[in-house]
Amino acid sequence: MQIKINADSEIIAYAVIGDVENGITVECDVVPENFEADFKPLYFVYKDKKIGINENYKEPNEEQTKAPIKRIEQLENAVLEILIGGDV
């Protein structure tokens, strides 16, 4: 398995098959059984060549997850206005 970590050693992505850009190869025996089922970016950390649960992990709140979606909708509408030449 390959994992990608941030500056705080939090796992932000992984690949079972193939590679992750700038990934770290980890042996299967250090991967918790629940890793794939419970994976969320930042939920696990990689320290001392072991994977564990991040004690500092916080679930994203609803506002954090809605803001990017709202922005995408705004951008989609702007593109449609440009393409069809009017208000959407």
N, C-alpha and C positions, 0 to 999 in steps of 0.2 A: 504494500500500500504506500502511496505517496500522500503527504500532507503539505499544506502551505500554512505558514504561521505569520502573524504580524509581529511588530516590535515587542509586544508584551507576551509573546509565546502562546497566544491564543490561536487555535486552529480555525482558519477561515474557509478552507476548502480541502477536499481530499479526492483521491481517485483510487479505485480498487484495480481497475484495468487502465493501462496507459499512464501518462504523466501529468503532473500539475506544473505549470510554469514556475520555476524557482522552487520546486518541491523538495521535500526531504523524504527519503525512503525510510520507512519504519518496518520492523519485523512484526509479523502477525502476533507473536506472543506478547507484545506490549499493547496491543489494541484491545480495549475492553469489549466484552461480548455485546454490550448494548450500543456500541459506538455508532454503527450505521443506523439503527432504529431511532436513536435519540439525537442524532447529529443536528445541530443548529450552529451557524457561524458564531464563534466566540464561546460556546458552551463548554468546550474541552480545551485543555492546555497541554502543551508538550514541554515537559521539563525533565532534565536528567535522563533523557532517552526513554521516558515513560509518558503515556497519555492518561490524564486524569480529568476529573470534573473541575471546571473553573469556579473557585469559591467566590469570585467577584462578578459572576454572570448575573445579568438582570434581563428579564424578558422585555422586549421592546414594547412600549405602550402603543395604544391604538393610533394616537396622533402621529407618532414616528412612522408608522406603516402606511397611513393614509396620505401623508404629505407628498411622497413621490408619485403616487397614483394620480392625485389631483394635478400635479405639475405635468404629467404625461398627457392628461386629458386637455389641459390648456395648450400644450404644444401641438397636439393632434388638431385641435380646432384652428390654431393659427395656420397650420399647413393647409388645411382645407380651405380656409379663407383665401390664401394665396393661390391655390389651384383653381378654385371656382370663381374667385373675384367677387366676393361679397361676404356678408355676415352669415355665420353658421348658426 
